[in-house]
């Protein structure tokens, strides 16, 4: 789970990757511009085998509050789901465009009102609270132990907070796009896109400070990111509080150690690609997976500096996110409705039912246990068999 400092209703655009000319996905749009179901060309498709009409137990099917065709649906089919995270299979959260926020309790989804239609791109789920934001200037939170609020609560108990930021912070330079904190961690790490590389950092941290305020701090210093390629980051994750991986454009891969301490250490690794990496998931402190543009998948298995190239990837679509429950249950999602699964031996394509002619870009995935996977993207949340 970046500054454009506020939500926008513009369509998704593509930004040119710094120094390469490679075009990579921009920050998630507030609303997808796909045609509504029934508007798309009904001619025979080349990928119909992966998009059956009928839902079944072994395929992904709509199940969420933002898709009218899903049980409990009825909201705008164009809602962009930016992030799905959870504490368990019966405590799952989704956040996205224009204040979209929802919770699954193990039985059904419910839509929540954070009190503002600002796009949300991150979720932090400490034991007794929920926290989300789309820009660093405003944090939305509810639950025990939260700082004194600037405004709120909303009808569903969310309050708005203005975090403390470093003196060098400039909102127009940054946009958070991913965040992660291991259970019990003091710091939430954020991957951000810095629009002027060399001026600032793409790795930030947030915590509740000793004087009870939300506080942002540099995860990597701007000086370090002027040397290492860590200004334009896209995803961060770790299997523990102290060892994290972050990835970004130009194939950037960074390992962060002492991540929950006072002085984190950041080291660049070789991903063997210059294509943008858009998602990362760590199975353990010594094993991780990264995905990105043109079907790129990389696997880190403990080498000194090198990630392994995965060559048997059954797609050339951009892959936007990755997650798993174990080293033998890993899921990756991407553009044009592509979903891949790794069983510990091989990557294979997963079928998605109930979309008609739509092929939404899929932007987030979260897995609580083997067989319990949630996928989100342009106007859709999916689960196996349409059930949790």
C-alpha positions, 0 to 999 in steps of 0.5 A: 500500500506518489506531489500531485497534492489533490485528487483529480478526475482526469483519465489515466495517462502515461509518463515517460520513464526518466532517462530511458524513454520507456513509457510506464504507467502513471499514478493511478487515475481517479476513474477508469475510462474503459467503456461500460459493459456492453459498449465494447466490441463483441467480435470474437476475441483472441484471449477468450479462453482466459475470460469465461462467462460463468464463474466457477471455483477455480477462476477469479470472479467479481466480488466487491462493493465497486462492481455492479455485477458482483454480490452486494455491488451497485457502485460506479463500475469505473471506480479505480481500486488502488490497494487491497490489504488485510489482517485476515481472510475476514478482515480485508480492506480496499481503497481507491479513487475519489474516496473509495473505501470498503471493508470485508468482514468475512461475509460481505463488503461494506462501503465506508465514508472517509469524509472526503472524496480524495483518492487513497493509495495506501493502507496501514492496518495496525492492530487497533486502527486503520490508516490511509492516504493518497498524499502526504499532506492529509492522513485519514485514520480511525481507531485507538491511539490516533493523534489529535485530529484536524477534522472529523470524524466522518459518519464512519469515524474517520478523522483527518490529520496534517502530518509533520514533514521535514523542512525540505519537503515539497508536495509538488515533487512527490506522490506516494504510490505504495506503503508497507509496515510489518505487523508491530512495526513502528514505521510505515515505509512509503514508495513515492514517485519523485518528479524531479530526481536528484532533488528528493527521495522516493523512500519515506517513512511515517509513524506516530511520533512520541508527542502523538503526531503523524510524522513523515521522515526520509527513508533514504536521504535525497543525497543518497538518491542522487547517487543510487536510483531511488528517486522514482520508486513504485513498491515496497514490502518486507517479510519482517519489520527490519528487512524490506525491498523497494523497487522502481523505474529503470529496474531499481531494486533496493534492500533496506535493513534496520528499516524499523530502527533509527538509521536504516541502511539501503543497498542497491541490487542488480535486477538484470533489467532496465524495464520499470519494476512496479511491484515487489513481495518478500516471501522471507528476508532472503527471498523476494519476487518483483514484477514490472513492464512487459511481463518482467518477473525477477526472483531474489533467492539470497545471492550477494547482489543479483536477482534471477531472470524468470523466463517462462512468463506467460504474458507480455502485458505490464505486471503491476503488483505481486503478493503471496501466502508462501514461496509456493503460492504467489500471485501477480496481476497486470494490464488487460485483466492478466492474472498469473499464479506461481505454484512453486514450480511454474507460472501459469495464467489464471482465468477471470470470469464474469467480465464480458468484453471488459479487460480491466487493468489490475493494479493490486493483489493481496493474499491471506492464505492459500486459496484466499486471494483478492485482486483489484483494479479498474472498477473491479474486485475479484476473488476465487469463485467469487468467494473469499 
